[in-house]
Amino acid sequence: MTKIGNLPIPLQKKLPPRSVERLSKYRRLLGAIHPGNGEYIFSHDLAQLLNLTPEQVRRDLMLIGLTGSRRKGYSIKALIELIGKTIDKREGYNVAIVGVGNLGKAITAFIRKTHTRLNIVAAFDVDSSKINKETAGVFCYDISQIPTVVRKLKISIVILTVPSHVVKEITGTLVSSGIKGILNFTSVHLDVPSDVYLKDYDIITSLEEIGFFIKK
Amino acid sequence: MTKIGNLPIPLQKKLPPRSVERLSKYRRLLGAIHPGNGEYIFSHDLAQLLNLTPEQVRRDLMLIGLTGSRRKGYSIKALIELIGKTIDKREGYNVAIVGVGNLGKAITAFIRKTHTRLNIVAAFDVDSSKINKETAGVFCYDISQIPTVVRKLKISIVILTVPSHVVKEITGTLVSSGIKGILNFTSVHLDVPSDVYLKDYDIITSLEEIGFFIKK
């Protein structure tokens, strides 16, 4: 079994997005398995729980330097730890929610309920009734304070739930303030530098896509 | 220019998910362009607005039987209409929200604000304080009424925002009641029949994925 410490960083960086996604799911699933269910798990059991092939699971785990024992499978504890070492930053991530309307508030509450290494440390809005107080349990700043607050609180990821007509301008400010990751809940296409990791959660487009594929 | 009426349905069905996604985006973008900006658009202009290559745009439009004129480009009106004929069902889609906590309510309000062919016709919950009245502008039924209401209101798509421990059971009921499309906001992996189109919006996993890729 190779220790993650032996893996050069560039190799870790090369993990495909799908593998990272699955590793995150393996960990969540394993964390939910009651300790009484045993200390080891076989790749085929893990695969079955997530509808994957055992080969896929073994390939993902090999990518982070983990090989199971043929007799016992993988140590659940080692698995959870190694996935954490691979995909987590030691101190967690500081996340801000930009736009705290109903959707922004609900997403904030949802994330705060789950126990992850994602710390929502700030909210931004233009609504003076929300600014300078807590909203959804997070302190809300005026949007004009983005450059200062992002740097001061070391925010690296934002969740964007602002109205369409201001998305581009705000994204520009966020990127120039040093934001490196964006989860975009708006339907606006964003053009970000290559060192910014963007993930689109475009609800309307996704529902239209679903609608198309179920059309008779 | 080929009319969509000439395209056999099986050909339309073969559109790749990514093309459907982009077609939906083209339409939204074109709908937002002020009529004063001209009646025609070139593939390279459309491409630039969405950070795509002109070849990609032309390929997508060819898939739905549309070719532009070299001199004028594509008629914006024809484009919007043809995309609609391809990806919309004539009468729109009846959608239900299953689980109307804060996230469910916010998503419902968000979709109702946009003008799409997605009709949110029902909500389902277990909370007796919500049942048999409107919540987020949609009538809320007891979760036990899923089989009856799904059939009666011809609901084909659901948005799932229920707590993790009930997701699997509720999904089973939804599928056996005839649901064909699911937008899954929970972190639970769903195992659905091949004729059900599933799209996962797993916020925590996506944030962890973003976190991994921006890790220094």
Chai-1 contact restraints between the chains, C-beta under 6 A:
chainA,res_idxA,chainB,res_idxB,connection_type,confidence,min_distance_angstrom,max_distance_angstrom,comment,restraint_id
A,V20,B,E209,contact,1.0,0.0,6.0,A-B,restraint_1
A,V20,B,F212,contact,1.0,0.0,6.0,A-B,restraint_2
A,E21,B,T205,contact,1.0,0.0,6.0,A-B,restraint_3
A,E21,B,E209,contact,1.0,0.0,6.0,A-B,restraint_4
A,S24,B,T205,contact,1.0,0.0,6.0,A-B,restraint_5
A,S24,B,E208,contact,1.0,0.0,6.0,A-B,restraint_6
A,L50,B,H189,contact,1.0,0.0,6.0,A-B,restraint_7
A,N51,B,D191,contact,1.0,0.0,6.0,A-B,restraint_8
A,I87,B,E208,contact,1.0,0.0,6.0,A-B,restraint_9
A,I87,B,F212,contact,1.0,0.0,6.0,A-B,restraint_10
A,K89,B,K215,contact,1.0,0.0,6.0,A-B,restraint_11
A,Y93,B,G211,contact,1.0,0.0,6.0,A-B,restraint_12
A,N102,B,A106,contact,1.0,0.0,6.0,A-B,restraint_13
A,N102,B,A109,contact,1.0,0.0,6.0,A-B,restraint_14
A,L103,B,A106,contact,1.0,0.0,6.0,A-B,restraint_15
A,L103,B,F110,contact,1.0,0.0,6.0,A-B,restraint_16
A,A106,B,N102,contact,1.0,0.0,6.0,A-B,restraint_17
A,A106,B,L103,contact,1.0,0.0,6.0,A-B,restraint_18
A,A106,B,A106,contact,1.0,0.0,6.0,A-B,restraint_19
A,A109,B,N102,contact,1.0,0.0,6.0,A-B,restraint_20
A,F110,B,L103,contact,1.0,0.0,6.0,A-B,restraint_21
A,T114,B,I204,contact,1.0,0.0,6.0,A-B,restraint_22
A,T116,B,I204,contact,1.0,0.0,6.0,A-B,restraint_23
A,L118,B,L207,contact,1.0,0.0,6.0,A-B,restraint_24
A,S156,B,I214,contact,1.0,0.0,6.0,A-B,restraint_25
A,I157,B,I210,contact,1.0,0.0,6.0,A-B,restraint_26
A,K180,B,I214,contact,1.0,0.0,6.0,A-B,restraint_27
A,G181,B,I210,contact,1.0,0.0,6.0,A-B,restraint_28
A,G181,B,I214,contact,1.0,0.0,6.0,A-B,restraint_29
A,L183,B,S206,contact,1.0,0.0,6.0,A-B,restraint_30
A,H189,B,L50,contact,1.0,0.0,6.0,A-B,restraint_31
A,D191,B,N51,contact,1.0,0.0,6.0,A-B,restraint_32
A,Y197,B,I210,contact,1.0,0.0,6.0,A-B,restraint_33
A,Y197,B,F213,contact,1.0,0.0,6.0,A-B,restraint_34
A,Y197,B,I214,contact,1.0,0.0,6.0,A-B,restraint_35
A,K199,B,S206,contact,1.0,0.0,6.0,A-B,restraint_36
A,K199,B,I210,contact,1.0,0.0,6.0,A-B,restraint_37
A,Y201,B,Y201,contact,1.0,0.0,6.0,A-B,restraint_38
A,I204,B,T114,contact,1.0,0.0,6.0,A-B,restraint_39
A,I204,B,T116,contact,1.0,0.0,6.0,A-B,restraint_40
A,T205,B,E21,contact,1.0,0.0,6.0,A-B,restraint_41
A,T205,B,S24,contact,1.0,0.0,6.0,A-B,restraint_42
A,S206,B,L183,contact,1.0,0.0,6.0,A-B,restraint_43
A,S206,B,K199,contact,1.0,0.0,6.0,A-B,restraint_44
A,L207,B,L118,contact,1.0,0.0,6.0,A-B,restraint_45
A,E208,B,S24,contact,1.0,0.0,6.0,A-B,restraint_46
A,E208,B,I87,contact,1.0,0.0,6.0,A-B,restraint_47
A,E209,B,V20,contact,1.0,0.0,6.0,A-B,restraint_48
A,E209,B,E21,contact,1.0,0.0,6.0,A-B,restraint_49
A,I210,B,I157,contact,1.0,0.0,6.0,A-B,restraint_50
A,I210,B,G181,contact,1.0,0.0,6.0,A-B,restraint_51
A,I210,B,Y197,contact,1.0,0.0,6.0,A-B,restraint_52
A,I210,B,K199,contact,1.0,0.0,6.0,A-B,restraint_53
A,G211,B,Y93,contact,1.0,0.0,6.0,A-B,restraint_54
A,F212,B,V20,contact,1.0,0.0,6.0,A-B,restraint_55
A,F212,B,I87,contact,1.0,0.0,6.0,A-B,restraint_56
A,F213,B,Y197,contact,1.0,0.0,6.0,A-B,restraint_57
A,I214,B,S156,contact,1.0,0.0,6.0,A-B,restraint_58
A,I214,B,K180,contact,1.0,0.0,6.0,A-B,restraint_59
A,I214,B,G181,contact,1.0,0.0,6.0,A-B,restraint_60
A,I214,B,Y197,contact,1.0,0.0,6.0,A-B,restraint_61
A,K215,B,K89,contact,1.0,0.0,6.0,A-B,restraint_62
